[in-house]
Amino acid sequence: MDTEPKPNGRLAGKVAIVTGAAGGIGGAVTERFLQEGAQVVAMDLGGPLGGIAWDGPQIVSVSVDLADRVNTDAALETALAAFGTPDILVAAAALKGGKSFLDCSDADWDSYVAVNLTGTFRACQRVAKAMVAAAKGGRIVTVGSVNSYMSEPNAAQYVATKGGIAMLTRAMAVDLARHGILVNMIAPGPIDVPSNGDMYREPKLAASLADEVALGRPGLPEDCATAALFLAEDENRYTTGSTITVDGGLSAMIFGAMR
Ligand SMILES: NC(=O)c1ccc[n+]([C@@H]2O[C@H](COP(=O)([O-])OP(=O)(O)OC[C@H]3O[C@@H](n4cnc5c(N)ncnc54)[C@H](O)[C@@H]3O)[C@@H](O)[C@H]2O)c1
C-alpha cells in the first residue's frame, strides 16, 4: 500500500510559525508544511542544541530560547516580521523526560514549566494577538501528549505541563473562536524521533509496545505532521478545542489486551 504523503498545495499562500522546528515532530511538521506550499518561520534553540537545517526562499530560521522571556519576546517579533502575519502556529517545542515526583526539585519543576507551559503560552498569545489585529482568522496547533491525560513513572513535571497544555488549548479555543482562530492539540503517543535515540528499537521496549499499542509499533513524526496539517488548513472549519491523538491506539486499549 502506498502511504507516502501526496502534497498538493493544501497550505499554498499560508504563513506558518513552527516552534521546536529542529526537533523530530516540529521538523516533520516544517517539512510537510513546506511541501504543501506554506512559507515557514522555523523557531528553535540556536547553537548546537537546536541547529535548524533548512534554508531557502520559503523558510526563515529564528533562534529562540523559550525559557527566557526577553529573548522569546524579541524572537517572536522577528518571526512575525519575516513573512507577515502568520495564518498558522504549531507550538511543538518542549523539554521531554522528567523526574519522579519525589526527586523533582524546584529547579526541575521551574525549567519545565518555563519552556513547556509559559513558553507555549507566550508564543500562542503573541501570535494570536497578531492574528486578531489582522482580522483574518487563523489556526493554532499545540502539541500535548498522551501524557496530557495519562501519567508514567519518572516524568512528574513533564506530564504536569502536558496536562496544562490540554487545558490551555481549550481556553484559547474558547477565547479565540469569535476571532475566527481555531485552536486544537495533537496528542502524540510513542513517536520514534532522533532525540529518543534507539529507545523504541530496544528489544524489551519493542516487545512492550507490541502489547501496549494496538498497532503494535511506535509512530513516526510524519504521522503527527499529517494530523497537524488537517488542523492547520482552511478545510478544518468546525474542529476547535479538540484533540487528535496520534498514538496507534495506545490510549484506546487496556494494557496487555494484545497478548
Ligand atoms: N516523541 C514522542 O514520543 C512524543 C510523545 C508525546 C509528545 N511529544 C511532544 O512532541 C513535541 C516534540 O517532541 P519531539 O519528540 O519532536 O522532541 P524533540 O526533542 O526532538 O523536539 C523538541 C524541540 O524543542 C526544542 N526546545 C527545547 N527547549 C527549548 C527552548 N527553551 N526554546 C526553544 N526550543 C526548545 C528542542 O531544541 C527540540 O528541537 C514536544 O512537545 C513533546 O512533548 C513527543
The ligand as an SDF file (V2000), in Angstrom:
LIG
                    3D

 44 48  0  0  0  0  0  0  0  0999 V2000
    8.3900   11.8750   20.5060 N   0  0  0  0  0  0  0  0  0  0  0  0
    7.4240   11.4650   21.2800 C   0  0  0  0  0  0  0  0  0  0  0  0
    7.2820   10.2610   21.5350 O   0  0  0  0  0  0  0  0  0  0  0  0
    6.4400   12.4500   21.8470 C   0  0  0  0  0  0  0  0  0  0  0  0
    5.3210   11.9220   22.5210 C   0  0  0  0  0  0  0  0  0  0  0  0
    4.4000   12.7920   23.0530 C   0  0  0  0  0  0  0  0  0  0  0  0
    4.5490   14.1560   22.9200 C   0  0  0  0  0  0  0  0  0  0  0  0
    5.6530   14.6440   22.2770 N   0  0  0  0  0  0  0  0  0  0  0  0
    5.7470   16.1040   22.1680 C   0  0  0  0  0  0  0  0  0  0  0  0
    6.0410   16.4560   20.8450 O   0  0  0  0  0  0  0  0  0  0  0  0
    6.7780   17.6820   20.8400 C   0  0  0  0  0  0  0  0  0  0  0  0
    8.0320   17.4860   20.0140 C   0  0  0  0  0  0  0  0  0  0  0  0
    8.7750   16.4460   20.6200 O   0  0  0  0  0  0  0  0  0  0  0  0
    9.8930   15.6150   19.8320 P   0  0  0  0  0  0  0  0  0  0  0  0
    9.6810   14.2020   20.1830 O   0  0  0  0  0  0  0  0  0  0  0  0
    9.9500   16.0400   18.4400 O   0  0  0  0  0  0  0  0  0  0  0  0
   11.1480   16.0780   20.6800 O   0  0  0  0  0  0  0  0  0  0  0  0
   12.4770   16.8460   20.2460 P   0  0  0  0  0  0  0  0  0  0  0  0
   13.2950   16.9030   21.4850 O   0  0  0  0  0  0  0  0  0  0  0  0
   13.0580   16.2210   19.0360 O   0  0  0  0  0  0  0  0  0  0  0  0
   11.9340   18.2880   19.8640 O   0  0  0  0  0  0  0  0  0  0  0  0
   11.6910   19.2760   20.8280 C   0  0  0  0  0  0  0  0  0  0  0  0
   12.3280   20.5640   20.3440 C   0  0  0  0  0  0  0  0  0  0  0  0
   12.0610   21.5900   21.3250 O   0  0  0  0  0  0  0  0  0  0  0  0
   13.2020   22.3970   21.3790 C   0  0  0  0  0  0  0  0  0  0  0  0
   13.3210   23.1220   22.6350 N   0  0  0  0  0  0  0  0  0  0  0  0
   13.5840   22.5940   23.8630 C   0  0  0  0  0  0  0  0  0  0  0  0
   13.7540   23.5850   24.7470 N   0  0  0  0  0  0  0  0  0  0  0  0
   13.5940   24.7510   24.0660 C   0  0  0  0  0  0  0  0  0  0  0  0
   13.6730   26.1120   24.4310 C   0  0  0  0  0  0  0  0  0  0  0  0
   13.9950   26.5030   25.6870 N   0  0  0  0  0  0  0  0  0  0  0  0
   13.4490   27.0540   23.4950 N   0  0  0  0  0  0  0  0  0  0  0  0
   13.1780   26.6920   22.2100 C   0  0  0  0  0  0  0  0  0  0  0  0
   13.0930   25.4130   21.7980 N   0  0  0  0  0  0  0  0  0  0  0  0
   13.3060   24.4610   22.7300 C   0  0  0  0  0  0  0  0  0  0  0  0
   14.3830   21.4270   21.2290 C   0  0  0  0  0  0  0  0  0  0  0  0
   15.5700   22.0950   20.8160 O   0  0  0  0  0  0  0  0  0  0  0  0
   13.8520   20.4420   20.2140 C   0  0  0  0  0  0  0  0  0  0  0  0
   14.2700   20.7550   18.8890 O   0  0  0  0  0  0  0  0  0  0  0  0
    7.0540   18.0120   22.2970 C   0  0  0  0  0  0  0  0  0  0  0  0
    6.0800   18.9560   22.7120 O   0  0  0  0  0  0  0  0  0  0  0  0
    6.8590   16.6970   23.0070 C   0  0  0  0  0  0  0  0  0  0  0  0
    6.4810   16.8710   24.3430 O   0  0  0  0  0  0  0  0  0  0  0  0
    6.6000   13.8320   21.7400 C   0  0  0  0  0  0  0  0  0  0  0  0
  1  2  1  0
  2  3  2  0
  2  4  1  0
  4  5  1  0
  4 44  2  0
  5  6  2  0
  6  7  1  0
  7  8  2  0
  8  9  1  0
  8 44  1  0
  9 10  1  0
  9 42  1  0
 10 11  1  0
 11 12  1  0
 11 40  1  0
 12 13  1  0
 13 14  1  0
 14 15  2  0
 14 16  1  0
 14 17  1  0
 17 18  1  0
 18 19  2  0
 18 20  1  0
 18 21  1  0
 21 22  1  0
 22 23  1  0
 23 24  1  0
 23 38  1  0
 24 25  1  0
 25 26  1  0
 25 36  1  0
 26 27  1  0
 26 35  1  0
 27 28  2  0
 28 29  1  0
 29 30  1  0
 29 35  2  0
 30 31  1  0
 30 32  2  0
 32 33  1  0
 33 34  2  0
 34 35  1  0
 36 37  1  0
 36 38  1  0
 38 39  1  0
 40 41  1  0
 40 42  1  0
 42 43  1  0
M  CHG  2   8   1  16  -1
M  END
$$$$
